[in-house]
Amino acid sequence: MQQSSRIKIILSYVVVLLSVLFFTFPVIWLALTSFKPAKELFEISLPSRLTFENYISVMQDYQIGAFFRNSVVISFTVTFFTVLIGALGAYAFARFTFPGRQLSLFSVLVLRMIPGISLTIPLYLVVSRLGAMDTVQAVIITQLALVLPQAVWILEGFFRGLPIELEEAALVDGCSRLEALYRIVVPISGPGLAVTGIFTFLLSWNDFALPLVLTSSPNAQTLPVALSQMSLLYGIRWDQMSAASMMYIVPTILIAIFLSRYVVQGLTAGAVKG
């Protein structure tokens, strides 16, 4: 019996390992390709030597550094303000009763159900008439308007599940409502805020339609737009494309790794009593 259990455990580890290798192999191969010399690009082998020539050339030939900077500025700014404003709005919905509360909350959900692509042309017309085309600020504000309803909806349910007694105790001790939110609610809401932050960052980082429509130069365009424009008349430089793709992928992996412990805390919160 013990031998059978040991075999099952070994088989389970083998299946998990093969699954991980299967899903991560494209990323690993892309990373290796980005460090390969150009002459070894189409060889099915490990690079004979690691080189940063692909990264240097893509930075020089395509101004990828400017696109990368724009993506970082836009994504982190949108994430910060979405979590900040979304937390305040969600807390109001979760803790206060006011006329039209349910209708307002339902309206937030309805706004999230509208496909973002259907709003591209109206947003283009608004931004164009305001004279804000081809600016980072225009992309930030339009993305913020699209992702904020989702953040409010997620955080409202999370705040509503927190024990209100903690906030009442803080209010009795002399804290204002904002102080109770900052000192009590926010520290214990790390998992919910982390999930909202990851979700918002990925939506902003991967957004292609809005930057494509609202921008026209490296001054405001983002990495997804830059990658779509790297096709040449006589083919694609796969070495440079691989390097640019890794610059696009790595930040999302780092964000997920950095915030993963908060997500795990959210999944296991309340699982054990004692």
N, C-alpha and C positions, 0 to 999 in steps of 0.2 A: 504493500500500500504506500509506504514511504517512497519507494523507488518510483512508483507511478506518479506521485505528486511532484517529485523532483523533475521527471521528464516533462510534465505539463508546464512547470515553471520555465524550464529551459526553452521549450517550444514557444511559450508566450514571449519570452525575451527575443527569440529569433524573429518571430513575426513582427514585433514592434520595431526591431532594428532594421529589418528589410523595408518596412513601411516608411520609416524615417529616411532611409537612403533613397527610396523611390521618389519621395516628394521633395527632398532637398537636392537631388542630383542635378536638376537643371540650374539651380542657383550656384552650386559648387562648380559645375562646368563653365558657367558664365564667368565666375570669378577667376578661374584658371585661364580662360581665354583672354580676359582683360590684362593679364600679366604675361602673355605669350609674345615673343617676337613675331613680327608680321609674316616671316617666311614659314613659321610653324603653325599658322593660324588654322589650316584645314587638316592638320595631322591629328589623328586620334591618339594622343599621348600626352603625358605630362610635359610642361614646358621645360626645355633644357636649362633655361635660366629665367629668373624672374626679372622683369623689366617694368619700369614706370613710363616707358616711352608712349604707350597708348594714352595714358592719362595726361601726359604733358602735351601731346599733339592735339587731343580733343579740346583741351583748355585753350590752346592757341588758335586752332582752326575754326572752332565753332563757338567760342566765347561761353563755354559751358559754365565757367565760374560765375558769370553774371546771371545766367538762368538759375543756377543752383542757389545763389544768394537770394534771388527773388522768391524762389519756392520756400526757402527757410523763413524769410521774413514774413511772407504771407501766411504760411501754415501755422507758425508759432503765434503770430498775432491773432489770427482767427481762433485758434484753440484757447488762448488766454482769455479773450473777451467773451467767447462762447461759454466757457466754464464759469466765469465771473458773473455775467449777466444772467445766464441760465440758472445758476444756483440761487440768485436773488429772486428771480421770477418763480422758480419751482418752490422755494421756501414759502413765498407768499401764498401760492396755491395750496400748499400742504398744511399750513398752520392758520390761515385766516379765512373767515367766512364773510363773503360780501355778495351783494346782488350781482347775478350774472356769472358767478364763479364757474359753475358747471358748463355754461355755454362758452365762456372764454377758454376753458381747458379743452373743450371739444373743438373749438376753432383752431387751437394750437395743433391738435392732431390732424385736422383737415388740411391745414397748411403743409404739414409734413407729407401728406398723401399726394400732393400735387407733384407730378414729375418735374424735376429741376430743368430738364431740357425744354419743357414747354414755356418756361419763364425766360429763356435766353433772349429771345427777340424783344419782349417788353423791357427787360433790364438793359439791353443794348440801346434802345430808344431813350430810356431815362438817362443813362450815363452819357450818351451822345449829346443830348440837349443841355446837360449840365456842364458840358465841356471838359469832362474828366476821362476821356478815352486815353488808352495807353498809359495808365498810371497804376501803380501798386495799390494805392488807396481805393480805387474803384473796385479792383478784384477783391480786396479785403472786405469791403462793406457788402458787396453782393453775396459773397460766400457766407458771411456772417448772417445775413438775412435768411439764407436758405437752410443753414444747419442749426440755428438757434431754436426753432420749434422742437426739433428732435431732442435737443439737450434738456429743454424744459420738461418735456414729457418723461424722459428717463429719470431725471433727478426728482421730479415731483413724487413719483412712486417710491423712490428710495427714501426721501425725507419723511414721507407719510408712514413708513415702516419703523422709524426711529422712535424710541420711548420719549414721550413729551415730558415725562417727569423730570428728566435731566435739565431741560430748559426751564421748567418751572422752578426748580431748586436754584438755578443760577439767577433767575429774576428775583426770587425772594432774598438772595444774598446781595442784591443791589446792582446786578448787571442790567444794562439796557437790552432791548431786543437784538440790536446789531452786535453787541458784545457777546450775548448768549450764542448768536449764530457763529461768530468768529472763534470764541473760546471753547464752545461745547459741540456744536453741530459739525463744523468743518473738520475738526480732528477725527471724529468718529465716522465721517463720511468719505474718508480717503478712497475706499474701493469704488464707490459710486462716482466720485469725481474723476478717478483714474480711468474708469471705463468710458465715461463721457469724453475725457480728454483724448484717449486713444482713438475713439470713434471719430471725433471731430478732426483730429490731425490727419487721419487716413483719408477722410472725405476731401479735405482741403488739399492735401499733398497729391492725391490722385486725380483731382479735378482737371478735366481737359477742355470742356466746352466753354466755360466762362473765360478762362485766360485766352483761349483761341479767338473768341469773338471780341473781347474787350481790349485786347492788346495787339500791337503790331511791330514791336521792336524789342531787342534784348533789355531795354530799360524796365520792362514790366512783365515780359513773358516768363513762363515757368518751365521746369524741366520736361513735363509731358509734351508741351508744345515743341520744345527744342528737339526732343527725340523723334517727333513726327516729321521734322524738317531735315533730318540727316540723310535722307535718301538722295543719292547723286544720280546724274543722268546716265552714267555707265555702271551703276551698281552701288552697293552699300559697303562702306568701310567697316567690316565686322569687328575689326580690332578696336577702332574708336567707338563704335556703337556699344561694344561690350563694356568698355571703360565707363562710358556715360551711363549705361544701364546700372552698373554697380553703384555709381554715385547716386542714382535714383533709389536704389533698393536699400542700401545700408542704413540711412536715417530711420526708415520705418522699422527695421529690425532692432536697432538700438533703442528706439522709443518703446517697443513692445517688451524688450528685455528689462529695461529700466523700470517700467510700471507693472510688470507681470506679478510681482509679489503683492501689490495692492489688489489686483484682480483675483488672485488666489485667496486673499483675505476675505474678499467679498463673497466668493463662492463657498467658503467654509464658515462664514459668520453665522453663529447660532446653531451650528451643527452639534456642538457638545454643550451639555449643561452640567453644572456641578459646582 
